[in-house]
Amino acid sequence: MLLVLSVLAEPTHLVIFHLNDTHGHVWGDDNGGGFARIATLINQTREEVEKEGGHVLFLHAGDVNTGIPESDQLDAVPDFLVLNYMGLDAMVLGNHEFDKPFEVLEMQKKVLQAPFVAANFVNDKRGGPVFEPYIIKDFGDLKVGIIGLATEQTNVLEPIYLGENTIVNAEKTLKKYLPIVDWKSDVVIVLSHLGYYEEGKAPNLPVEYTTANDLAQNVKGIDIIIDGHSHSILGPELINDVIVAQAGEHGKYLGRIDLWVDSGRIVDWRGEVIPITPDIPEDPFIKMFADYFYQLGSEALNEVVGVTNVYLDGERANVRSDETNLSNLITDAMLWKTGADIALQNGGGIRASIEAGEITYRDVLTVLPFGNTVYLLELTGKDIMDVLNYAANIPDGQGAKLHVAGLTADIKDGKAMNVKVNGEPLDLNKTYKVVTNNYVASGGDGYTMLKGKPGYDTYFRDADVLKEYIAHLGTIEYYSSEERLVELD
């Protein structure tokens, strides 16, 4: 009799919802997005699926932090608290989870209450994971194993607050834990913040790192990879029999994967990436919490600091490939504030544009959201050449793309030449006063040649320096987007 019932039993239905790279975007707008609309979809599905005997799993693939001033000022408490109320089951650590001191990350974990899973985020002294390497979600009739993997790029991109901790090779770490999780689970999910790249081509950085493509192609025993980091809309792809999914960015999309599992085996599946359109009703409970946090500090954020009659270009694709009027404005502001000879700014630190019209403090914080401080260094001409030659080999599209003020140079065949400081040829033996942000000064984005150089932190917040400079200018009628680092054919 038991055998007959087993044969006739329907496969177990599991729905996996997933987000990634939400970057402070708790709140939607007239164009859609927002956690309140996402909550509506998840709650509706949860009620339907559980009524039929199925299960719902909700995961986040990292980078909750940094992007919207109302979130940034409150250390992303709005994001983590709302995700908690939405029923998040687990999240992996993205590189932007390390934008602030480790104590902030520990606080965020308490607010979220769901596990942080990151098997390869380890303590140098203890040699083991700082948080949980994996969890087993037990639904009774179905056990789902979730292994978390953070990107090794964090060691280069966000090194300031790692402290005694580090992020080790993701693929090697996965191979260590996969047999254990596979033995305990019916379905094995890798929840990763690694990045998916077309044809497996990943950006060139001075560190070895793993991509989602690598795991799908090289590691057997994975059923699903829920990924983040590259902001890809991937809904989903089947790579070497592994389901690989990613849901864009900023809560504009919600990933959904439906599985049917029978006797520990996936017998059918489908997946999609759902646009969060404005016609989706907002969950009133989630909206109430989100709106409350949005109002905190809004008065100060709405302060008008200046006016621009031109569009100031801080678009991600542009500041990671070319100099723009906004990047020039930012580096000029650093020189104006400190009186340095040269200013250096990484393109990845510039996160938004400013539309023509009144400029508010909120606009400035959206452009420079990381809370970086302005750092003064003493560098020789040779040190500056090392910086420029590194920057000359950074491919377009990377956050390490260099923007400068007080300096011009030609770039050809991966080398800097004709370097001038304030119109005078660079003297390799002279010491120059160079201003940058504390992230770059500490070796961030691969600028490791700057780490440990003589200097000091001014503790001026970069956003406040830009705010003061805009106020000094008053009305911006025009701002040059001239190339200061000219790439020659």
N, C-alpha and C positions, 0 to 999 in steps of 0.2 A: 504493500500500500504506500509506504514512504517513497519507494522507487518510482511509482506511477506519478505521485505528486511532484517529485523532483523533475521528471521529464516534462510535465505539463506546465511547470512554473514559468512565468514570464521573466525575461531578463530584467535586471534592476536598472532603472533609469537614473542617471546622474547628470545634473546640469552644473557646469562650471562657469561662473561669471568671473571676468578678470579685467583689471585696470592696470595701467602703468604710466609713469611719468606725468602724474597729475599736477605737480609743481604748484601747490597752493590754490588751484582752481576749484575750490569748494563751491563757488557761486557761479551760476549760469547767467545768461543775459538774454536779450531779445533774439539772439541767433541760436540759442539752445545751450547745451552743456549743463553742467552743475550736478552736484551730488543728490539734490532733492529729486531731480528727474530720474537719475539712475536708480535711486532707492525705489521709486514707483515701479520700475520694470522688474527689479529683483524681488520685491515683495509680492507682486502679482504672480510671478512665476513660482516663487517659493510655495505660495498657497496652492496653486494648481498641481504642481509636481508632488508635493508631500501628500496631498489628498489622494493621489493615485498610488501612493506607496513608494515614490521616488525620493531623491535627495538633491539638495542644492549646496554647492560649495562656492565661496566667494573669496577671491585671492587678489592681492596687489603685488605687481612685479617691480616695485621700487621707485624711488624719487618722488616721495610725497612732498619733500621740502622745496622751498625757494621758488618764487615766481610772482606772487601777488602780495602787495604790501600789507593788506589786512591780515594775511596769514603769517607773513615773515615777522612782523612786529610782535606776534604772539607765539613765536617759536612753533608754528604749525599746530598748536593746540586745537584750533577749529577743525583742521583736517583729521587729526587722529581721533578726536572725540566723535565727530560725525561718522567716520568709518566704523568706530566701535558700535554706535547705535544702528548702523546699517547691517551689522552682523558679519564683519570681516572675519574670516577664519585664520588667515595667516598672511604675512608679507615678507618679502626678501628685502634686504638693505640695498638701496641704490647708492651711487657715489655721492649724491647730494644729501643723503642722510648724515654725511660727515662735514657739512658746511659750518656746523657749530660745535662747541665743546661736547665731549662725550657725556657729560652730565645732562645735557639737553636731550641727547638720544635716549638715555635711561629714563628720563622723565616722560618722553613721548611714548615709550614702551608701556609705562604704567597707565597712561591715558588711553592708549589703544586697547590694552588688555589681551588682545590676540598675540600669538607668538611672532617674534622676529626670527626667521629661519635663515641662517647663513653658515653653512658648514665650513666654508673656507675663510671666514673672518675669525682669525685666531689670535691668541695672546702670545707674544714672543717668549715670555718667561714660562708660562704654564704649558705652552705648546698645544693647547686644545681650543675648541671653539668658544668664543665669547658668549654667544647666544646658542639657541638650540640648532643643531645641525640639520635635524629633520623632525617631522611630526607624523604620527599615524592618526588620521581622522577616522574614527570608528563609527560607522553608521549602523552597526549591528549586523545587517546582512551584507555589508560592503565595507572593506577597509581600503582607505586611500592613503598612500605614502607620499609625502611632500618633502623634497630635499631642496634647501635653499642654497643658491650660489651667487655671490656678489662678483662684480667685475674687478679683475686685477688692475684695471686702469685707475682705480681709486688711489693706488699708491703713487700715481703721478698726478692725477687730476685734483685730488683733495687730500694732500698729505698732512695738512696742518694739525688736524685733531685726531689722527690715528694713534698717536702716543706710542705705547708699547705694543699696540696691536698692529696686525698687518693682514693683507688679503693674499692668500697663496693660490697656487694654480688650481683653477676650477675643475678641469678635466681629471687631473690626478685625484683631487678630493672626491669627486663624484664616484670614481671607480672604487674608492675606499668604502664609501657608505652604501653604494647601490645594492650589493648582495644582501646586506642586512635589511634594507627597506623592502627589497623585492620579496624576501622571505616572509615579511610581516604583512604584505599588502596584496590586494587584488589588482590595483591600478597604481602605477608609479608616475608621479608628476615631478618634473624638475621646475621649480619656481626660480627663475634666474633674472638677473639684471646684467646681461652680457652683450646684447645687441645682435640683430639679424642683419646680414649684408648680402645684397644681390650677388649671386655667383660666388659667395663666400669671401668677397674682397672686403677687407676691413681697413680702417684708417691706419696710417703708419705713425706709431708713437715709440719712444725709446723704452719700451717695456714689452715683454711677452705677455699676451693675454688671450683668453679663450672667447670665442663667439658661440652663439646658439647654433650656428651652422656646424661648428666643430663638434659639438656634443652629439648632434643628430647623425652626423656622418661617421663618428669614430667610436661611439659608446653604445653597446648593445644592452637592451633591457629597459630602455626608457619607453614609456607609452606616450607621454605628452610633455612638451616644453612650453611653459607659459613665461614669456620673456618681456624685457623692457630695455631701456637705455638708448636704442637707436630711433625711438619715436616712430616706429614703422606701423603701417596699417596692414596687418597680416592675418587674413581671416578664414581659416588658417591654411598653411602649406603642409603637404605630406613629404617629408624628407627621410628617405631610407626607412620607411614605415613608422616614422615618428611624427606625431601631430605637433606642429610648431605654430604658435599663435602669439600675436602682439596687437594691442588695441590703441595705436596712435599716441595721442598726448592730450593733456589738459582736460580730461573728462569730456572730450568731444565725442568719444565713442565708448561703447561697452562691448567687450568681447564675450561671446557665448559659445560654449562647446557642449553638445548633448552626447552622452555616451550611453550605450546599452551593454551591460556587463552580465555575463552568464558563466558561472563556475570559474571565476577568476580570470575570465578572458573577455576582451572587448569584441563584441560580435557585430556592432554597428556604431556609427558615429556621424555627426554632422557639425559644422561650425559656421559662425558668421561674426562680423563686426557690425554692431548696431549704431547708426548715427543717433546722437542724442539731440533730437530736433525740438524746436520750441513748442510744438503741439503736444508733447508728452507732459501730462500734468505733474506738478511738483508735490512730492509727499509733504503734507502740512507739518508733520512733526520735525522732519529733517530741516525743512525750510525755516521753521521757527528758530532752531538752534543756529543755523547758518546766518540768518539775518541778525541775530543778536550779536554775534562776533563781528559781523561786518560793520556794525554801528560803533563798535568800540574804537575810539581813536580816529573816526572818520573826519571829525572837524579839523584836526591838525593836518590830516592828509590832504584835505581840500584847499589848504592855503595856496594862494597863487603866488609863485615866486618870480615869474617873468612872462614874457610873450615872445612867440616866434611867428614870423610871417612866412616861414618856409618849413617844409617837412624835414625833420631830422631823422636820418635813416639809421636805424639800429636793427634792421631785419637780420635774423640768424644767418641766412645764406650769404648776405652781403658783408657783414662784419667778420665773417669767417673766410672771406676770400679777397676782399678789397678794403681800402680805407674809405671811409664815408665822412660826410660832414659832422655826424654825431660822434664818431670815434675821434675825429680831430678836435672837436669841442671838448671831449672828456680829457684828452691828454693835455690840451692847452690849459684847462682848468687846473690840472695838477701842477703845471709849471707856475701858473699865476699864484697859487696858494703857497707854494714852498720856495720859489725862487731857484729851483734846481736848473741844471744845464739841459738835462734830457728827461723825458717822461716815457715810460713803457706801459702799455696796457694790452692785456690779452683779449682777443675778440670774443672768447667764450664768456667773459665777464659782462658783456653788453647784451642785455636780454630783451630789449624792446625799442621801438621807435617812438618819437614824439610828434604828434600831428600838429599842423599849423593852428595857432590860437593861443589861449592862455595855457601856461605850464604850471601844473600844481606839484606840490611835494609828492603826491601819489605817483605822478608821471615819472619823477626823478627816481623814486624808489623802485619803480617797475623796470626802469632801465638798468639800475645798479642795485639788485636786490640782496646781494650776499652778505651785506654788513662788513665788507672788507675795509681795512684801514689803510691810510696812505703811509708808505714806508720809504725812508730815505736811505740810499746806499752810497758808498764811496767806491767807485769802480775805475780801474785804469782803462786806458784806451784799448789795451789788449783784451781786458774783460768784456768790453763793449763789443769788440769784434767776435768774441766767442758767442755772445748773445745773438748777434746779427747772423752769423753763419749757421747757428742752429735754426733760427727763424726762417732762413732762406730755404730750408729743406722741408718745411711744414707744408703738406698738401692743402689745397683749398678745401674748405668745409670743416676744418678743425678749430677747436676753441683756442689752441695755442697761437693762432694767427696773430702776428705782432702789429700793434699800432704805436706810433711814436709822435713826439713833439720835440723841437729843439735839435732835431737830427734829420739828415737826409742821406740816402744811399741808393746806389744802383745794385740790383740783384741779377746775377747771371750765372747759369750753370751751378746753382747751389752755393754761390759765394757772394759776399757783400764786397762792393768796391766803391771808390769815389765817396767815402764816408766823410761827411762834414757835420760839425757841431756849431750851430748858430752861424753857419756860413764859412767857418774855418776848418781846414783839413784836420781830421782826427789825429791826435798825437798819442801813439801807443804807450808812451811812458808817462803821460800826464794823468792825474787823478781828477775825475769828474764827479759832480754831484748828480745822482740819478734818482728819480722818484718813480715808484711803481706802487702796486698794492701788496699787502702782506702775503697774499696767496702766491703771487709770482715770486716775491722775494724769498719765500720759503721753499722754492723749487717746484711750485705747482705748474701744471701743463708742460712738464718736461724741462723747465728752466732750472735744472739742477746746478748749473754753473754759478747761480746766484746765492745758493744756500750757504750760509756761514760767512758771507762777505761782510766787511765792516759796515755798520749802519744802525739805524734805530727806527722804532715805530713812532710816528707822530700822534697816533690814536685819533687823527681826524678821519671820520668815516667818509669813504669815497663819495657816497651819495650826497653828503652834506657839503663837500667841496664843490661838486657840480652845481648844487643848489645855490651856493654863494656866488659862484661865477656867473650863473645865469642872471641872478639878481643884480650883479655888477654890470652886466651888459644891458640890462633893461629890456629892450625890444631887439630881437634878432631879425634883421632885415635880410641877411644873407650870411651863410657860413660855408667856407670853402671845403670841398671834398678832395682837394689836391692830393696826389700820391706823394708821400714823403719817402716811401720805399718803392722805388720804380723797378718793376721787373722788365728786363730787356730780353728780346728774342735772341 
